[in-house]
């Protein structure tokens, strides 16, 4: 965990100070930005392992920052907002945010989510490597120890949640899982969000895996039941 760099983007100086204090206390290397334009500049130059990104920011909104960054990098992003409307959550997830928290929130919960995202991204504490473990399904190969997925021998640029979802489906090839089951199994904690979250991530995966995402051949929808991975 030491030396893991986290970028906090927050225009409320009091909250920014509190967030930085708690993350530094938890042994993270913390860098900060107070507006969207500065956030982009720092993210590109410093290459943080995770970004905590406020939704309402001067110059560029958090949504716009997220949209731009997601085209350039797969860094895990947790969005913060004072708005509780479900539409904000859906929009944030659709443009590539990995998680979403509504203010006020528990610092303990934020730290838990940061730990989980970093672990899944391969930058948190890892178990010692043993024999390479991989799953191969047709043209898809997932190397679990390297935390890497390849399709037709080309590395896939996946967000942490996309990787988690793909790995879970691959480990359970042919089995159908409901959206509720996928939220429970993949998100890894009591997630209070909409099942639309699953649909969004499935759509993102299909764009990266399927020749025609509207007519998938790998990640299949089972009407009235959920999703499964064919192979």
JOKAQUI-V241103 format. One record per pair of residues at least 24 apart in sequence whose C-alpha atoms are under 7 Angstrom apart, sorted by the first residue. I is the first residue (numbers start at 1). GAP is how many residues later the second one is. D is the distance in Angstrom with one decimal. If there is no record, write none. Layout:
BEGIN
i->{I	I}
gap->{GAP	GAP}
d->{D	D}
END
This chain:
BEGIN
i->{1	1	1	1	2	2	3	3	4	4	4	5	5	5	5	5	6	6	6	6	6	6	7	7	7	7	7	7	8	8	8	8	8	9	9	9	9	9	9	9	10	10	10	11	11	35	35	36	36	36	36	40	49	50	50	50	51	51	51	52	52	52	53	53	53	53	54	54	54	55	55	55	63	66	66	66	67	67	70	74	74	74	75	76	76	76	90	93	94	98	117	120	121	122	137	138	162	162	169	169	170	173	173	173	174	174	174	175	176	176	176	177	177	177	178	178	178	179}
gap->{26	27	123	124	25	26	25	26	24	25	45	24	25	43	44	45	24	25	42	43	44	45	24	25	41	43	44	45	24	25	43	44	45	24	25	26	30	43	44	45	24	43	44	24	46	24	25	24	25	26	29	25	26	25	26	27	25	26	27	25	26	27	24	25	26	27	25	26	27	24	25	26	29	29	30	31	28	29	26	83	84	85	84	41	83	84	107	104	106	63	43	40	39	25	94	93	39	43	59	60	59	55	56	57	54	55	56	53	50	51	52	49	50	51	47	48	49	47}
d->{6.7	6.7	5.5	6.1	5.4	5.8	6.0	5.4	5.4	5.7	6.4	4.6	5.7	5.0	5.5	7.0	5.0	6.3	5.3	5.9	5.0	5.7	4.9	5.4	6.0	6.4	4.7	6.2	4.8	6.3	5.9	4.8	6.2	4.7	5.7	6.8	6.3	6.1	4.9	5.9	5.2	6.7	5.4	6.2	6.2	6.3	6.9	4.4	6.0	6.5	6.1	6.6	6.0	5.6	5.0	6.0	6.3	4.8	6.3	6.0	4.9	6.0	6.8	6.0	4.8	5.9	5.6	4.5	5.9	6.4	5.8	5.2	6.3	6.9	6.9	6.8	5.5	6.9	6.1	6.7	6.4	5.1	6.9	6.7	6.6	6.4	7.0	6.8	5.8	6.1	6.7	5.9	5.2	6.4	5.5	6.1	6.2	6.5	6.4	5.6	6.3	6.8	5.2	6.2	5.8	5.6	5.6	5.7	6.1	5.4	4.7	5.2	5.5	6.5	5.6	4.1	6.5	5.9}
END
